[in-house]
Amino acid sequence: MSKKEELLFCPLGGSGEIGMNMNLFAYGSPQNQKWIMVDIGVTFADDSLPGIDLIYPDPGFIIDKKSDLLGIILTHAHEDHIGAIAHIWPQIKCKIFSTPFTAVLIREKFKEKKNRYRKLFKNSRT
């Protein structure tokens, strides 16, 4: 007997706080769920964490399900929404959806990290 399809929300970071936004949504039956990620951000460490500059959510949950990850939707270009893209994307290598302005900033982040990935964005204007 197959179970009904369901909509799931899985906050990996940023829900209820400012910073390191990473939220997952899934739809489907428990055996056939497809996921989307909304944002992939960082937060900035304070003096209580000496030697640490950036903090981002643990992506282990979605890395384990990356074959079912349809893509990342970036809502806007603030660091708390895009700051971890160059750190995490190489582990999941999915489509990225964004506005043209956000796409330009993300490309620069990949250049900074010396990632050599091309055609990252599913955006007709970029």
C-alpha beads as a LAMMPS data file, in Angstrom:
LAMMPS data file: protein, C-alpha beads

126 atoms
125 bonds

1 atom types
1 bond types

-500.0 500.0 xlo xhi
-500.0 500.0 ylo yhi
-500.0 500.0 zlo zhi

Masses

1 110.0

Atoms # bond

1 1 1 0.000 0.000 0.000
2 1 1 1.475 3.364 -0.964
3 1 1 1.167 6.325 1.345
4 1 1 -0.366 9.606 0.261
5 1 1 1.762 12.363 -1.113
6 1 1 2.777 14.981 1.414
7 1 1 4.409 18.392 1.572
8 1 1 7.332 18.660 3.984
9 1 1 9.225 21.660 5.344
10 1 1 12.703 21.043 6.714
11 1 1 14.532 24.098 8.090
12 1 1 18.276 23.517 8.178
13 1 1 19.086 27.051 9.264
14 1 1 17.833 30.585 9.548
15 1 1 14.243 29.930 10.532
16 1 1 13.410 32.057 13.515
17 1 1 16.694 33.976 13.369
18 1 1 18.605 36.344 11.139
19 1 1 21.316 34.596 9.157
20 1 1 22.339 31.336 7.504
21 1 1 19.034 30.716 5.756
22 1 1 18.638 27.231 4.300
23 1 1 15.195 25.715 4.031
24 1 1 14.080 22.585 2.239
25 1 1 10.691 21.680 0.869
26 1 1 9.728 18.224 -0.370
27 1 1 6.675 16.851 -2.093
28 1 1 5.722 13.283 -2.859
29 1 1 5.101 9.969 -1.226
30 1 1 7.644 8.947 1.415
31 1 1 9.357 6.668 -1.121
32 1 1 9.431 9.273 -3.903
33 1 1 9.989 12.763 -2.500
34 1 1 11.543 15.532 -4.585
35 1 1 13.231 18.395 -2.790
36 1 1 13.889 22.081 -3.435
37 1 1 16.197 24.265 -1.389
38 1 1 15.354 27.893 -0.705
39 1 1 18.458 29.961 0.015
40 1 1 21.899 28.856 1.111
41 1 1 23.266 31.542 3.410
42 1 1 25.768 32.297 6.133
43 1 1 25.848 34.173 9.386
44 1 1 28.816 35.968 10.850
45 1 1 30.454 34.742 14.036
46 1 1 30.856 37.011 17.013
47 1 1 33.607 37.252 19.634
48 1 1 32.330 34.141 21.396
49 1 1 33.774 32.047 18.529
50 1 1 37.392 33.207 18.149
51 1 1 38.991 32.332 14.814
52 1 1 35.667 31.644 13.094
53 1 1 34.344 34.161 10.586
54 1 1 31.436 32.445 8.839
55 1 1 28.873 29.907 9.973
56 1 1 26.572 28.052 7.615
57 1 1 24.013 25.283 8.116
58 1 1 25.010 21.633 8.023
59 1 1 23.921 20.390 4.569
60 1 1 24.431 16.690 5.393
61 1 1 20.725 15.884 5.273
62 1 1 20.275 17.112 1.693
63 1 1 23.677 15.884 0.507
64 1 1 22.426 12.397 1.345
65 1 1 19.364 13.081 -0.853
66 1 1 21.057 15.101 -3.612
67 1 1 19.752 12.843 -6.374
68 1 1 16.248 13.994 -5.372
69 1 1 17.179 17.694 -5.105
70 1 1 15.602 19.547 -8.031
71 1 1 17.392 22.829 -7.423
72 1 1 18.117 25.853 -5.272
73 1 1 15.921 28.946 -5.359
74 1 1 17.713 32.072 -4.179
75 1 1 15.308 34.728 -2.984
76 1 1 17.755 37.643 -3.025
77 1 1 21.456 38.517 -2.863
78 1 1 22.070 39.151 0.834
79 1 1 24.857 37.091 2.405
80 1 1 22.429 35.388 4.775
81 1 1 20.706 33.982 1.671
82 1 1 23.593 33.284 -0.779
83 1 1 26.785 33.369 1.302
84 1 1 27.328 29.590 1.515
85 1 1 26.695 28.792 -2.161
86 1 1 30.362 28.395 -3.134
87 1 1 31.027 26.242 -0.063
88 1 1 28.078 23.854 -0.368
89 1 1 27.112 23.730 -4.066
90 1 1 30.117 21.606 -5.124
91 1 1 28.737 18.829 -2.896
92 1 1 25.235 18.893 -4.406
93 1 1 25.702 20.240 -7.973
94 1 1 22.073 21.050 -8.712
95 1 1 20.371 23.779 -10.733
96 1 1 20.352 27.284 -9.287
97 1 1 17.441 29.657 -9.876
98 1 1 17.873 33.371 -9.190
99 1 1 17.347 36.868 -10.482
100 1 1 19.957 38.188 -12.924
101 1 1 21.477 40.477 -10.267
102 1 1 21.817 37.631 -7.765
103 1 1 23.331 35.431 -10.491
104 1 1 26.103 37.974 -11.099
105 1 1 27.009 38.046 -7.408
106 1 1 26.988 34.250 -7.199
107 1 1 29.314 33.957 -10.174
108 1 1 31.731 36.235 -8.336
109 1 1 31.517 34.002 -5.260
110 1 1 32.497 31.005 -7.373
111 1 1 35.379 32.945 -8.891
112 1 1 36.558 33.820 -5.403
113 1 1 36.477 30.152 -4.416
114 1 1 38.180 29.252 -7.710
115 1 1 35.420 26.872 -8.670
116 1 1 35.395 26.224 -12.396
117 1 1 31.761 25.325 -12.887
118 1 1 30.005 26.729 -15.954
119 1 1 26.368 27.206 -16.796
120 1 1 25.340 27.178 -13.156
121 1 1 22.184 29.145 -13.553
122 1 1 18.851 28.292 -15.060
123 1 1 18.078 31.901 -15.971
124 1 1 17.374 32.985 -19.526
125 1 1 18.742 36.477 -18.950
126 1 1 22.163 35.430 -17.638

Bonds

1 1 1 2
2 1 2 3
3 1 3 4
4 1 4 5
5 1 5 6
6 1 6 7
7 1 7 8
8 1 8 9
9 1 9 10
10 1 10 11
11 1 11 12
12 1 12 13
13 1 13 14
14 1 14 15
15 1 15 16
16 1 16 17
17 1 17 18
18 1 18 19
19 1 19 20
20 1 20 21
21 1 21 22
22 1 22 23
23 1 23 24
24 1 24 25
25 1 25 26
26 1 26 27
27 1 27 28
28 1 28 29
29 1 29 30
30 1 30 31
31 1 31 32
32 1 32 33
33 1 33 34
34 1 34 35
35 1 35 36
36 1 36 37
37 1 37 38
38 1 38 39
39 1 39 40
40 1 40 41
41 1 41 42
42 1 42 43
43 1 43 44
44 1 44 45
45 1 45 46
46 1 46 47
47 1 47 48
48 1 48 49
49 1 49 50
50 1 50 51
51 1 51 52
52 1 52 53
53 1 53 54
54 1 54 55
55 1 55 56
56 1 56 57
57 1 57 58
58 1 58 59
59 1 59 60
60 1 60 61
61 1 61 62
62 1 62 63
63 1 63 64
64 1 64 65
65 1 65 66
66 1 66 67
67 1 67 68
68 1 68 69
69 1 69 70
70 1 70 71
71 1 71 72
72 1 72 73
73 1 73 74
74 1 74 75
75 1 75 76
76 1 76 77
77 1 77 78
78 1 78 79
79 1 79 80
80 1 80 81
81 1 81 82
82 1 82 83
83 1 83 84
84 1 84 85
85 1 85 86
86 1 86 87
87 1 87 88
88 1 88 89
89 1 89 90
90 1 90 91
91 1 91 92
92 1 92 93
93 1 93 94
94 1 94 95
95 1 95 96
96 1 96 97
97 1 97 98
98 1 98 99
99 1 99 100
100 1 100 101
101 1 101 102
102 1 102 103
103 1 103 104
104 1 104 105
105 1 105 106
106 1 106 107
107 1 107 108
108 1 108 109
109 1 109 110
110 1 110 111
111 1 111 112
112 1 112 113
113 1 113 114
114 1 114 115
115 1 115 116
116 1 116 117
117 1 117 118
118 1 118 119
119 1 119 120
120 1 120 121
121 1 121 122
122 1 122 123
123 1 123 124
124 1 124 125
125 1 125 126
